[in-house]
């Protein structure tokens, strides 16, 4: 299907044109499938985030950070509205990483081996790279939501785009590299 779409696009734009070269470089099966599964991963992440946040509000959970920091601490003033969104974000991240690993392994980078030595190494690298992007995501969420008082879902979407780009680079260059 991607091949047919590329052919159609090349009828509209000559391959040697600037746009044709962009299409040739970025409209590949790997990138299109990465974007597709990245969108699905984002949907999983957002759905789990939203549902978990709603559950936390329903049960009156105020967040791990508010629980571990002493009440008389000046830092607590930053989180006067609660830090449950950070807890919900962590749970959403875990669900997203598991979903993304399986879809990236099978459909994007087509790494078919489930031998423990291969899959274990890939999963370890995948999670390691995702931990880095989690730090970027958590810091971005903290800055946008707590410091700038932006809407949580808007912040989550903005940070999500940055994270998708970082994760593709890590996956392509470090984790599922072709031999």
N, C-alpha and C positions, 0 to 999 in steps of 0.2 A: 504494500500500500504506500509506503514511504517512497519507494522507487517511482511509482506512478505519479505521486504528487510532485516529486522532483522534476519528472519529465514535463509535467504541466507548467510548473514554474519556469523551467528553462525555455518553454515556448513563449512565455510572457516576457522573460528577461534573458538576453543572450548570456551564455555561460561565461564569456570573456568580459562582460560588463562588471562594474563594481558590485551591483546587487547580485548578479549571477555568481560572482566569486564568494559573496557572503552566504548565499544559499548553498553552494557547494561545500563550504567549510562548516557551516553550523546546522544545516538541515540534513543530518545523518541519522541513521537508525538509532545509534547509541545516544545521541543528544536528545532526539525526540522522545525516545523511551525514557530517558532520565528525567526529562521535564514532565512527562506524563505521570510517571511513578512518584516524582517529587511532588506533584500536585496532589496525588492520592495520599502520600505520606503527610502532606500539610493538612489535608482534610481529616485524616486520622488524628493527627496532633491537635488540631483545633477542636475537634469533637470531644476528645478525651479531656482537653483543657477545660472546655466549657462545662461539660458534665461534672467533672471533678470539682471545679470551682463552685458550681451550683450545689453539689453535695456538701462541700465544706461550709457554705453559707447556711444551708438547711440545718446542719448539726451544730452550728456555732463555732466551728474551728477557726482560730485566729492566726494560725500559721506556726510553723516550727520556730522561725526566727523570734517571734514574739514570746514563745514559750521558753527559749534558752537564754535570752538576754534579760538581765535584771530590770525590773519595772522602773527603777529610779535612774536608769541609764539615759543619757542625752540622746543616744542613738534611737531609742524607742520612739522619740518624737517623729522621726522620719517615717516610721511605720504605724502611725497613729490609726490609720484605716485598716491595719492588719497586713500580714504578709502571706496570707493563704494563697494568693495568686502565684507566688514563687513555688509553693509546694505543689499546686495544681500543674504548674509548668514542668516541674521535674517528672511527675507521673506521666504527663503527656509526652515528654521527651523519651521516656523509656518505651512507651507503646510505639512511638514513631520510629525509634531506632530498630526495634525488632522487625516491624513491618518493612522498613527501608532495607535492612540487611537482606532479607529473603528476596524481595523484588529486585534489588540491585544485583544480587548474586546471580539469580536465575534469568532475568529478562533484560537487564541493561548491559551488564558486562559479560554475561553468558559464561559464568564460571560454574560448571556443572558438578564438580567433584564435591561429595559430602564426606570424603574420608576425614576422620578426625584431625589428622595432621594438616590438611589443606583448609578445611572449613574452620577449624580452630584458629589457625593463623589469620585467616581472613576476618573472622569475627573479632578477634583481639585487636587487629589493626583498625577495623571498622569502628569498634566501640571507642578505641583510643582517639581516633580522629573526631568522633562525635562528642567525646568529652570536651575536647578543645572548642568545638562549635557550641556546645552547651554553655561553656563559660562565656563565650561571646553573646549567646542568647540571653543568659541570665543577667549579665551586666547591661545589655541593651534594654531588657525589660525593666530592670531596676531604674536605670536612668530615665527612660521614657515614662514609666508609670509613677514611680515614687518621686523622682526629682522634678520631672517636667509636667506631671499630672495628666498625661495623655490617657486616652481610653485604652484599656487592656488589650482588646482585640485588634485595634489599629496598630498598637505597638507590636503585638504578636505577628501580624502580617508583615510589617516592615522588617522586623528582625528575621522573619522566616525567609525572605528573599535573599538576604545576606548569607544566611546559613546554607541555603540550597546551593549557592555558588561555591562557598567554601567546601561543602561536602562533596560536590562533583570533582573539584580539583584534587582533594585528598583521595577519593575513590579511584579516580582515573590514574593518578600518578603513583600512588603508594599501595593501595590495597588490592585492586583487581587488575593489576597491570598484566598485560599479555607477555608471555615468555617469548 
